[in-house]
Amino acid sequence: MKNSNFDFDCGSIISITDEMKENNNKYTLNRHDYDLHREENNTVEKVLRVKRFSLPNKEERWKVFEDNKVMYILEGNKLNNKEKDYLRTVEGFNFLLSQYKLGISSFVALRNELKKKITKS
């Protein structure tokens, strides 16, 4: 199709844009999958994360996930306000992850470590 101002073929423009979309989607990698895969060993590292949930009646709950599976649940109603405030911070999330990696044996042991950590800071 010819126009006085533009000289192009509509069919070729459509095929170029479709081709560009295919090329862009072909090489899109998930950042987490790319960062956690080790090619030399052909292994995939575990994904650990902590998520805080706000519940009704101003209650809170922390869950530790490993590869989208809930591995540990910490109920906020068993903690005092100072401990809850600490666990809301980045250091608190890192603390829960480190305790999970060490192997959380019981709530009492976790709470004792949490008290030690709070008194240090």
Residue pairs with C-beta under 8 A, 6 or more apart in sequence:
1 8
1 9
1 10
32 47
33 44
36 44
36 45
36 47
37 43
37 44
37 45
38 44
38 45
46 66
46 67
47 65
47 66
47 67
47 68
48 64
48 65
48 66
48 97
48 100
48 101
49 64
49 65
49 97
50 62
50 63
50 64
50 65
50 93
50 96
50 97
51 62
51 63
51 65
52 60
52 61
52 62
52 87
52 88
53 60
53 61
53 62
53 63
54 60
55 61
55 76
59 75
59 76
59 77
60 76
60 84
61 73
61 74
61 75
61 76
62 73
62 74
62 76
62 87
62 96
63 70
63 72
63 73
63 74
64 70
64 71
64 72
64 73
64 74
64 96
64 97
64 100
65 71
66 100
71 100
72 100
72 104
74 87
74 96
74 107
74 110
76 84
76 87
78 107
78 111
79 87
79 111
79 114
82 118
83 111
83 114
83 115
83 118
86 92
86 95
86 114
86 117
86 118
86 121
87 93
87 95
87 96
87 114
91 121
95 113
95 114
95 117
99 110
99 113
104 110
